[in-house]
Amino acid sequence: MDLLENFEALPIEVQNLINSFGDDFTYDNCNLLLTKLKPLGYSFEYGLDATPYNLVKVLCKNDFDDIVTDGDESAHQWSQLCSGHAEQMEKTEYHIQTHGSGICGIKGCDVESEHYIDF
Ligand SMILES: [Zn+2]
């Protein structure tokens, strides 16, 4: 879901930041806006015309309430993701695999998961 299409639902600091850039986007200020949105947990893409689109909330490990740590020496950590949240995690450094099962590990999400994520 492109959050730019649901602008009023964004946190006010995100709205204010985006509004402070006005309508006149260039590659340079798209990059600057990306840099400033990152600590707020948001990211977007922009096209050849330097128009931002596909604004998404970038999820991180803190957004999970169900992380499994394997009991063996590897202490490998993983969780499950529903398809919507897997899409949101695609921009992160984590590795997402298909064929997950169980309930999505994101806080407050109780959708059946279809993906695994490795931490
Ligand atoms: Zn989910």
Backbone and ligand atoms as CSV (ligand in chain L), in Angstrom:
chain,resi,resn,atom,element,x,y,z
A,1,MET,N,N,0.857,-1.201,0.000
A,1,MET,CA,C,0.000,0.000,0.000
A,1,MET,C,C,0.889,1.247,0.000
A,2,ASP,N,N,0.637,2.155,-0.898
A,2,ASP,CA,C,1.384,3.405,-0.949
A,2,ASP,C,C,0.796,4.375,0.068
A,3,LEU,N,N,1.558,4.674,1.122
A,3,LEU,CA,C,1.039,5.530,2.199
A,3,LEU,C,C,0.817,6.963,1.741
A,4,LEU,N,N,1.436,7.343,0.619
A,4,LEU,CA,C,1.194,8.696,0.101
A,4,LEU,C,C,-0.275,8.871,-0.293
A,5,GLU,N,N,-0.947,7.742,-0.592
A,5,GLU,CA,C,-2.363,7.809,-0.951
A,5,GLU,C,C,-3.246,7.904,0.283
A,6,ASN,N,N,-2.640,7.756,1.448
A,6,ASN,CA,C,-3.383,7.841,2.704
A,6,ASN,C,C,-2.621,8.772,3.651
A,7,PHE,N,N,-2.281,9.941,3.114
A,7,PHE,CA,C,-1.352,10.868,3.747
A,7,PHE,C,C,-1.753,11.254,5.166
A,8,GLU,N,N,-3.071,11.484,5.374
A,8,GLU,CA,C,-3.546,11.964,6.679
A,8,GLU,C,C,-3.347,10.926,7.773
A,9,ALA,N,N,-3.142,9.659,7.382
A,9,ALA,CA,C,-2.959,8.597,8.380
A,9,ALA,C,C,-1.513,8.506,8.859
A,10,LEU,N,N,-0.615,9.248,8.201
A,10,LEU,CA,C,0.795,9.206,8.595
A,10,LEU,C,C,1.015,9.979,9.896
A,11,PRO,N,N,2.040,9.605,10.680
A,11,PRO,CA,C,2.370,10.404,11.867
A,11,PRO,C,C,2.626,11.854,11.459
A,12,ILE,N,N,2.276,12.786,12.331
A,12,ILE,CA,C,2.343,14.201,11.988
A,12,ILE,C,C,3.758,14.637,11.634
A,13,GLU,N,N,4.772,14.045,12.298
A,13,GLU,CA,C,6.147,14.467,11.984
A,13,GLU,C,C,6.550,14.036,10.572
A,14,VAL,N,N,5.971,12.921,10.108
A,14,VAL,CA,C,6.248,12.466,8.740
A,14,VAL,C,C,5.538,13.384,7.743
A,15,GLN,N,N,4.259,13.722,8.045
A,15,GLN,CA,C,3.521,14.658,7.183
A,15,GLN,C,C,4.252,15.992,7.074
A,16,ASN,N,N,4.679,16.527,8.236
A,16,ASN,CA,C,5.352,17.828,8.241
A,16,ASN,C,C,6.643,17.796,7.448
A,17,LEU,N,N,7.396,16.699,7.613
A,17,LEU,CA,C,8.664,16.572,6.893
A,17,LEU,C,C,8.415,16.560,5.383
A,18,ILE,N,N,7.463,15.741,4.942
A,18,ILE,CA,C,7.189,15.654,3.504
A,18,ILE,C,C,6.663,16.994,2.987
A,19,ASN,N,N,5.760,17.610,3.751
A,19,ASN,CA,C,5.217,18.910,3.333
A,19,ASN,C,C,6.305,19.977,3.240
A,20,SER,N,N,7.318,19.877,4.102
A,20,SER,CA,C,8.374,20.892,4.108
A,20,SER,C,C,9.189,20.863,2.814
A,21,PHE,N,N,9.067,19.781,2.055
A,21,PHE,CA,C,9.778,19.690,0.782
A,21,PHE,C,C,8.962,20.275,-0.379
A,22,GLY,N,N,7.697,20.621,-0.104
A,22,GLY,CA,C,6.865,21.202,-1.158
A,22,GLY,C,C,6.574,20.215,-2.275
A,23,ASP,N,N,6.290,20.730,-3.463
A,23,ASP,CA,C,5.936,19.872,-4.594
A,23,ASP,C,C,7.049,19.763,-5.617
A,24,ASP,N,N,8.124,20.502,-5.383
A,24,ASP,CA,C,9.157,20.625,-6.401
A,24,ASP,C,C,10.287,19.627,-6.120
A,25,PHE,N,N,10.074,18.381,-6.535
A,25,PHE,CA,C,11.055,17.345,-6.218
A,25,PHE,C,C,12.116,17.206,-7.299
A,26,THR,N,N,13.346,17.058,-6.840
A,26,THR,CA,C,14.478,16.779,-7.719
A,26,THR,C,C,15.154,15.516,-7.180
A,27,TYR,N,N,16.106,14.960,-7.916
A,27,TYR,CA,C,16.833,13.804,-7.396
A,27,TYR,C,C,17.498,14.135,-6.072
A,28,ASP,N,N,18.068,15.340,-5.984
A,28,ASP,CA,C,18.793,15.713,-4.773
A,28,ASP,C,C,17.885,15.764,-3.561
A,29,ASN,N,N,16.726,16.421,-3.687
A,29,ASN,CA,C,15.906,16.494,-2.472
A,29,ASN,C,C,15.111,15.214,-2.221
A,30,CYS,N,N,14.916,14.373,-3.249
A,30,CYS,CA,C,14.373,13.034,-2.996
A,30,CYS,C,C,15.334,12.254,-2.094
A,31,ASN,N,N,16.622,12.342,-2.418
A,31,ASN,CA,C,17.620,11.649,-1.600
A,31,ASN,C,C,17.680,12.204,-0.189
A,32,LEU,N,N,17.578,13.533,-0.088
A,32,LEU,CA,C,17.593,14.172,1.225
A,32,LEU,C,C,16.370,13.742,2.046
A,33,LEU,N,N,15.199,13.721,1.387
A,33,LEU,CA,C,13.980,13.300,2.086
A,33,LEU,C,C,14.097,11.843,2.542
A,34,LEU,N,N,14.645,10.987,1.691
A,34,LEU,CA,C,14.858,9.585,2.071
A,34,LEU,C,C,15.729,9.477,3.314
A,35,THR,N,N,16.808,10.264,3.335
A,35,THR,CA,C,17.735,10.245,4.469
A,35,THR,C,C,17.039,10.686,5.749
A,36,LYS,N,N,16.171,11.718,5.615
A,36,LYS,CA,C,15.482,12.241,6.798
A,36,LYS,C,C,14.330,11.343,7.250
A,37,LEU,N,N,13.741,10.587,6.314
A,37,LEU,CA,C,12.639,9.693,6.673
A,37,LEU,C,C,13.137,8.417,7.340
A,38,LYS,N,N,14.369,8.041,7.028
A,38,LYS,CA,C,14.889,6.765,7.510
A,38,LYS,C,C,14.818,6.618,9.033
A,39,PRO,N,N,15.299,7.637,9.811
A,39,PRO,CA,C,15.192,7.487,11.272
A,39,PRO,C,C,13.748,7.448,11.778
A,40,LEU,N,N,12.797,7.935,10.967
A,40,LEU,CA,C,11.383,7.882,11.359
A,40,LEU,C,C,10.765,6.535,10.953
A,41,GLY,N,N,11.544,5.709,10.247
A,41,GLY,CA,C,11.071,4.374,9.892
A,41,GLY,C,C,10.294,4.317,8.594
A,42,TYR,N,N,10.523,5.274,7.682
A,42,TYR,CA,C,9.798,5.272,6.414
A,42,TYR,C,C,10.762,5.320,5.235
A,43,SER,N,N,10.291,4.798,4.105
A,43,SER,CA,C,11.092,4.805,2.894
A,43,SER,C,C,10.153,4.945,1.705
A,44,PHE,N,N,10.671,5.429,0.578
A,44,PHE,CA,C,9.843,5.510,-0.633
A,44,PHE,C,C,10.728,5.282,-1.846
A,45,GLU,N,N,10.098,5.194,-2.985
A,45,GLU,CA,C,10.848,5.092,-4.231
A,45,GLU,C,C,10.541,6.330,-5.053
A,46,TYR,N,N,11.382,6.613,-6.049
A,46,TYR,CA,C,11.045,7.695,-6.962
A,46,TYR,C,C,11.474,7.305,-8.368
A,47,GLY,N,N,10.740,7.866,-9.327
A,47,GLY,CA,C,10.961,7.490,-10.713
A,47,GLY,C,C,11.869,8.468,-11.440
A,48,LEU,N,N,11.922,8.334,-12.748
A,48,LEU,CA,C,12.780,9.188,-13.578
A,48,LEU,C,C,12.374,10.649,-13.496
A,49,ASP,N,N,11.107,10.915,-13.151
A,49,ASP,CA,C,10.643,12.291,-13.027
A,49,ASP,C,C,10.856,12.831,-11.611
A,50,ALA,N,N,11.560,12.061,-10.755
A,50,ALA,CA,C,11.852,12.473,-9.370
A,50,ALA,C,C,10.581,12.710,-8.545
A,51,THR,N,N,9.508,11.988,-8.887
A,51,THR,CA,C,8.284,12.067,-8.082
A,51,THR,C,C,8.242,10.886,-7.109
A,52,PRO,N,N,8.173,11.178,-5.798
A,52,PRO,CA,C,8.136,10.086,-4.827
A,52,PRO,C,C,6.861,9.251,-4.960
A,53,TYR,N,N,6.997,7.960,-4.794
A,53,TYR,CA,C,5.839,7.061,-4.738
A,53,TYR,C,C,6.194,5.857,-3.883
A,54,ASN,N,N,5.176,5.060,-3.610
A,54,ASN,CA,C,5.366,3.830,-2.835
A,54,ASN,C,C,6.032,4.089,-1.490
A,55,LEU,N,N,5.488,5.066,-0.754
A,55,LEU,CA,C,5.964,5.315,0.609
A,55,LEU,C,C,5.533,4.152,1.498
A,56,VAL,N,N,6.476,3.567,2.208
A,56,VAL,CA,C,6.155,2.435,3.089
A,56,VAL,C,C,6.798,2.623,4.450
A,57,LYS,N,N,6.192,2.019,5.450
A,57,LYS,CA,C,6.794,1.939,6.778
A,57,LYS,C,C,7.798,0.796,6.719
A,58,VAL,N,N,9.034,1.097,7.062
A,58,VAL,CA,C,10.060,0.057,7.074
A,58,VAL,C,C,10.048,-0.604,8.445
A,59,LEU,N,N,9.816,-1.888,8.453
A,59,LEU,CA,C,9.755,-2.610,9.720
A,59,LEU,C,C,11.156,-3.018,10.159
A,60,CYS,N,N,11.348,-3.158,11.441
A,60,CYS,CA,C,12.630,-3.629,11.946
A,60,CYS,C,C,12.377,-4.703,12.990
A,61,LYS,N,N,13.443,-5.225,13.514
A,61,LYS,CA,C,13.348,-6.349,14.451
A,61,LYS,C,C,12.480,-6.000,15.670
A,62,ASN,N,N,12.475,-4.714,16.057
A,62,ASN,CA,C,11.680,-4.282,17.210
A,62,ASN,C,C,10.181,-4.397,16.970
A,63,ASP,N,N,9.791,-4.532,15.703
A,63,ASP,CA,C,8.366,-4.633,15.392
A,63,ASP,C,C,7.834,-6.063,15.560
A,64,PHE,N,N,8.721,-6.987,15.902
A,64,PHE,CA,C,8.306,-8.380,16.107
A,64,PHE,C,C,8.062,-8.656,17.589
A,65,ASP,N,N,7.060,-9.470,17.880
A,65,ASP,CA,C,6.865,-9.891,19.264
A,65,ASP,C,C,7.032,-11.401,19.387
A,66,ASP,N,N,7.486,-12.034,18.311
A,66,ASP,CA,C,7.565,-13.490,18.299
A,66,ASP,C,C,8.816,-13.925,17.537
A,67,ILE,N,N,9.987,-13.705,18.136
A,67,ILE,CA,C,11.236,-14.121,17.496
A,67,ILE,C,C,11.717,-15.404,18.171
A,68,VAL,N,N,11.968,-16.409,17.344
A,68,VAL,CA,C,12.404,-17.710,17.853
A,68,VAL,C,C,13.925,-17.778,17.789
A,69,THR,N,N,14.549,-18.213,18.882
A,69,THR,CA,C,15.993,-18.453,18.876
A,69,THR,C,C,16.223,-19.954,18.948
A,70,ASP,N,N,16.911,-20.485,17.948
A,70,ASP,CA,C,17.182,-21.920,17.942
A,70,ASP,C,C,18.029,-22.309,19.143
A,71,GLY,N,N,17.752,-23.494,19.697
A,71,GLY,CA,C,18.446,-23.947,20.902
A,71,GLY,C,C,19.840,-24.499,20.656
A,72,ASP,N,N,20.194,-24.688,19.385
A,72,ASP,CA,C,21.523,-25.253,19.117
A,72,ASP,C,C,22.605,-24.169,19.151
A,73,GLU,N,N,23.834,-24.541,18.822
A,73,GLU,CA,C,24.969,-23.616,18.911
A,73,GLU,C,C,24.815,-22.360,18.056
A,74,SER,N,N,24.130,-22.495,16.925
A,74,SER,CA,C,24.012,-21.367,16.005
A,74,SER,C,C,23.224,-20.215,16.613
A,75,ALA,N,N,22.317,-20.529,17.584
A,75,ALA,CA,C,21.418,-19.541,18.188
A,75,ALA,C,C,20.773,-18.677,17.098
A,76,HIS,N,N,20.474,-19.332,16.008
A,76,HIS,CA,C,19.864,-18.673,14.862
A,76,HIS,C,C,18.488,-18.118,15.244
A,77,GLN,N,N,18.210,-16.869,14.809
A,77,GLN,CA,C,16.923,-16.249,15.141
A,77,GLN,C,C,16.063,-16.083,13.897
A,78,TRP,N,N,14.778,-16.363,14.062
A,78,TRP,CA,C,13.871,-16.260,12.925
A,78,TRP,C,C,12.458,-15.982,13.421
A,79,SER,N,N,11.595,-15.601,12.494
A,79,SER,CA,C,10.192,-15.413,12.822
A,79,SER,C,C,9.366,-15.708,11.573
A,80,GLN,N,N,8.078,-15.522,11.670
A,80,GLN,CA,C,7.197,-15.739,10.530
A,80,GLN,C,C,6.618,-14.405,10.080
A,81,LEU,N,N,6.250,-14.340,8.795
A,81,LEU,CA,C,5.664,-13.124,8.240
A,81,LEU,C,C,4.473,-13.457,7.351
A,82,CYS,N,N,3.399,-12.676,7.481
A,82,CYS,CA,C,2.304,-12.778,6.520
A,82,CYS,C,C,2.769,-12.099,5.222
A,83,SER,N,N,2.037,-12.294,4.141
A,83,SER,CA,C,2.534,-11.790,2.853
A,83,SER,C,C,2.602,-10.264,2.831
A,84,GLY,N,N,1.648,-9.575,3.489
A,84,GLY,CA,C,1.678,-8.113,3.519
A,84,GLY,C,C,2.910,-7.591,4.229
A,85,HIS,N,N,3.224,-8.183,5.389
A,85,HIS,CA,C,4.398,-7.730,6.129
A,85,HIS,C,C,5.697,-8.168,5.454
A,86,ALA,N,N,5.680,-9.302,4.752
A,86,ALA,CA,C,6.871,-9.734,4.013
A,86,ALA,C,C,7.212,-8.685,2.955
A,87,GLU,N,N,6.183,-8.142,2.306
A,87,GLU,CA,C,6.389,-7.104,1.298
A,87,GLU,C,C,7.066,-5.886,1.930
A,88,GLN,N,N,6.627,-5.526,3.145
A,88,GLN,CA,C,7.194,-4.370,3.837
A,88,GLN,C,C,8.633,-4.603,4.282
A,89,MET,N,N,9.001,-5.854,4.480
A,89,MET,CA,C,10.365,-6.151,4.947
A,89,MET,C,C,11.337,-6.328,3.788
A,90,GLU,N,N,10.832,-6.292,2.564
A,90,GLU,CA,C,11.698,-6.566,1.419
A,90,GLU,C,C,12.843,-5.573,1.296
A,91,LYS,N,N,12.639,-4.356,1.804
A,91,LYS,CA,C,13.671,-3.323,1.683
A,91,LYS,C,C,14.756,-3.449,2.743
A,92,THR,N,N,14.612,-4.359,3.661
A,92,THR,CA,C,15.593,-4.478,4.737
A,92,THR,C,C,16.693,-5.457,4.362
A,93,GLU,N,N,17.683,-5.564,5.222
A,93,GLU,CA,C,18.822,-6.443,4.925
A,93,GLU,C,C,18.508,-7.897,5.237
A,94,TYR,N,N,17.341,-8.158,5.844
A,94,TYR,CA,C,17.030,-9.516,6.280
A,94,TYR,C,C,16.614,-10.408,5.112
A,95,HIS,N,N,16.856,-11.687,5.296
A,95,HIS,CA,C,16.549,-12.665,4.267
A,95,HIS,C,C,15.169,-13.270,4.510
A,96,ILE,N,N,14.314,-13.170,3.512
A,96,ILE,CA,C,12.945,-13.684,3.636
A,96,ILE,C,C,12.791,-14.928,2.774
A,97,GLN,N,N,12.209,-15.965,3.354
A,97,GLN,CA,C,11.997,-17.204,2.616
A,97,GLN,C,C,10.507,-17.518,2.563
A,98,THR,N,N,10.114,-18.202,1.514
A,98,THR,CA,C,8.715,-18.601,1.397
A,98,THR,C,C,8.468,-19.865,2.218
A,99,HIS,N,N,7.272,-20.337,2.203
A,99,HIS,CA,C,6.857,-21.572,2.887
A,99,HIS,C,C,6.851,-21.429,4.402
A,100,GLY,N,N,6.597,-20.240,4.931
A,100,GLY,CA,C,6.418,-20.100,6.363
A,100,GLY,C,C,5.060,-20.643,6.772
A,101,SER,N,N,4.919,-20.893,8.062
A,101,SER,CA,C,3.605,-21.274,8.559
A,101,SER,C,C,3.485,-20.797,9.995
A,102,GLY,N,N,2.254,-20.730,10.486
A,102,GLY,CA,C,2.024,-20.202,11.825
A,102,GLY,C,C,1.463,-18.799,11.709
A,103,ILE,N,N,1.531,-18.062,12.817
A,103,ILE,CA,C,0.968,-16.714,12.848
A,103,ILE,C,C,2.092,-15.700,12.681
A,104,CYS,N,N,1.823,-14.668,11.902
A,104,CYS,CA,C,2.783,-13.588,11.648
A,104,CYS,C,C,3.409,-13.080,12.961
A,105,GLY,N,N,4.738,-12.865,12.970
A,105,GLY,CA,C,5.445,-12.465,14.186
A,105,GLY,C,C,5.431,-10.978,14.475
A,106,ILE,N,N,4.811,-10.168,13.589
A,106,ILE,CA,C,4.757,-8.727,13.811
A,106,ILE,C,C,3.755,-8.420,14.928
A,107,LYS,N,N,4.141,-7.482,15.821
A,107,LYS,CA,C,3.263,-7.085,16.933
A,107,LYS,C,C,1.861,-6.760,16.441
A,108,GLY,N,N,0.876,-7.349,17.074
A,108,GLY,CA,C,-0.506,-6.998,16.765
A,108,GLY,C,C,-1.055,-7.631,15.509
A,109,CYS,N,N,-0.244,-8.384,14.767
A,109,CYS,CA,C,-0.724,-9.014,13.538
A,109,CYS,C,C,-1.034,-10.477,13.826
A,110,ASP,N,N,-2.240,-10.923,13.493
A,110,ASP,CA,C,-2.553,-12.339,13.718
A,110,ASP,C,C,-2.973,-13.024,12.418
A,111,VAL,N,N,-2.367,-12.567,11.327
A,111,VAL,CA,C,-2.626,-13.159,10.018
A,111,VAL,C,C,-1.746,-14.401,9.846
A,112,GLU,N,N,-2.317,-15.422,9.231
A,112,GLU,CA,C,-1.566,-16.641,8.926
A,112,GLU,C,C,-0.358,-16.284,8.055
A,113,SER,N,N,0.816,-16.772,8.405
A,113,SER,CA,C,2.017,-16.358,7.687
A,113,SER,C,C,2.338,-17.292,6.529
A,114,GLU,N,N,3.021,-16.742,5.545
A,114,GLU,CA,C,3.410,-17.505,4.365
A,114,GLU,C,C,4.909,-17.436,4.132
A,115,HIS,N,N,5.618,-16.750,5.023
A,115,HIS,CA,C,7.057,-16.533,4.828
A,115,HIS,C,C,7.784,-16.689,6.152
A,116,TYR,N,N,9.064,-17.038,6.042
A,116,TYR,CA,C,9.976,-17.002,7.184
A,116,TYR,C,C,10.919,-15.833,7.004
A,117,ILE,N,N,11.397,-15.292,8.090
A,117,ILE,CA,C,12.446,-14.273,8.015
A,117,ILE,C,C,13.586,-14.685,8.941
A,118,ASP,N,N,14.810,-14.577,8.433
A,118,ASP,CA,C,16.013,-14.879,9.216
A,118,ASP,C,C,16.622,-13.587,9.722
A,119,PHE,N,N,17.077,-13.597,10.965
A,119,PHE,CA,C,17.745,-12.396,11.503
A,119,PHE,C,C,19.247,-12.614,11.607
L,1,ZN,ZN,ZN,1.601,-9.687,9.467
